[in-house]
Amino acid sequence: MKEILIYLSLITIAISGLSIIAGIIFILFGKKQWHHRAMISACIFAIIFVVLYVIRTMIIPTKPYEGPMKGLFSFILWSHTILAIINFPLAVVTVRYAFKENFEKHKKVAPITALVWIYVAITGWLIYIFNLIA
């Protein structure tokens, strides 16, 4: 059960991050409908990830990292955690602007949201890798 939750979490956050990247590419090429689909997919997979993460942390106690790169791990973990918390309201605002068709404001906040989202997705994987090799 533990491994399944971990792998599902990794898959969902990867799909979410890759969907953000795809959405950026689609909008750069003027593919608005594909951009919209990619961003909705990113949101759905991020929500699934959060649900899996909550379930996993309720079932499996977390252990402190004991590996050789504790300083680097701590930086990645804290930056990941802080930016993940910040990214939630950023994503809500960004999606709200899009749905209200307030594209001027959407265009201003979306690049920030996307960069933070991608960073959080990548560092989520890094945290897993650190714990795997520790």
Beta strands, then each sheet from edge to edge (+ up, - down):
end
